[in-house]
Amino acid sequence: MARDYYEVLNVPRDASLEEIKQAYRRLAREYHPDVRRDDPQAEERFKEINEAYQVLSDPQRRAEYDRRGQGSAPVGPWDFETLFDDLFEPFFGPSRSRRDRAPQRGADLRYDLEVSLEEAAHGCERTVELVRLDTCPACFGTGAERGGGREACPSCRGTGQIQFSRRTAFGHFTQIRTCPRCGGEGVVLRNPCGRCEGTGRVEVQKTLTVRVPAGVEEGTRLRLPGEGEAGLAGGPRGDLYVVVHLARHPVFQRKGQDLYADLRLSMVQAALGDELEVPTLDGPERLVVPAGVQPGEVLTLKGRGLPDLEGRRGDLHFRVKVEVPRHLTAEQRKLLLRLAESLGLEVKPQRRRILDRMKDLLP
């Protein structure tokens, strides 16, 4: 059962319409979600206050509510335009049209965030800073100082348009233009807020913590509801979209969930095989190199690639690169020639440059 509407607005059952309006204005300003951002119950309380006001401010609904008792007067969809007209009328005066006062949702914002492959693999929390439009704390988004408000534009007398007439050789000519002073709204601010200059919003620098889940890919969009710009006339906030970009890694190249890297081996390691310590996103691991591995072959560590958003991990592949020494000592050349003879290979070694032979003679 809903709470008693008179109790919600804290007014007696015989309260006048003016008393109900005053109570509503006071409570709506006090419990507006933009005013009580740290109170998780503020939005529900604000809805409850608006629901009670819709019923008790309407004579027919109020009479039905009083006749049938608590919870029996159904409330239709909120007419936010009417609610905000009633809430801010003491500051602004009657509006030219309800459309001028309709709440508007704040703009969505985008933030591009670069993360490393390690952060993409394991997930992370990152702190981001951005500048956004927030509800002015001085006027609570009304745009006016206390005691100020809206009044009919003196230039167009509230019509939003200005007529220009002139007589020409072809007759009397009249042109209608949008009023430059009020921008066609028909109303202007009296005593606008000094902090936001009447806009109802100010730029603020905001620091937020973004949770990056493991398995994000290039271009993944993370949505932070309600972290965009503040709305106008009490409209809801927009959202913040964080677009993730993967930084270039000094070792690994990514293809989907798989990672690739070069494994440089000497010709001796390639011929005899070896057991090496290789880098992975989880730290160093051992990799067995089979004897006789050929250049271009791929050695794989299963499950050491990147995860997807469901936790399934790709593989880590090492492409074999065999490095041939460019400079050999005389003894090393003799050993290679003996190896060639033992393998039945006929090799015609090229003469070494004089500079290389002189280096061998130096201590």
BELKA-V827060 format. One record per run of one state. SS is the DSSP state (~ for helix, > for strand, _ for the rest). FROM is the first residue (numbers start at 1). TO is the last residue. Records with the same first field share a line. If there is no record, write none. Layout:
SS = FROM-TO  FROM-TO
This chain:
_ = 1-4  10-16  32-41  57-58  69-79  93-97  102-103  105-108  116-116  123-123  136-143  153-160  169-170  179-186  193-200  213-220  225-231  233-239  247-252  256-257  273-273  279-284  290-297  302-306  308-312  314-315  324-329  343-353  362-363
~ = 5-9  17-31  42-56  59-68  80-92  98-101  117-122  267-272  330-342  354-361
> = 104-104  109-115  124-135  144-152  161-168  171-178  187-192  201-212  221-224  232-232  240-246  253-255  258-266  274-278  285-289  298-301  307-307  313-313  316-323
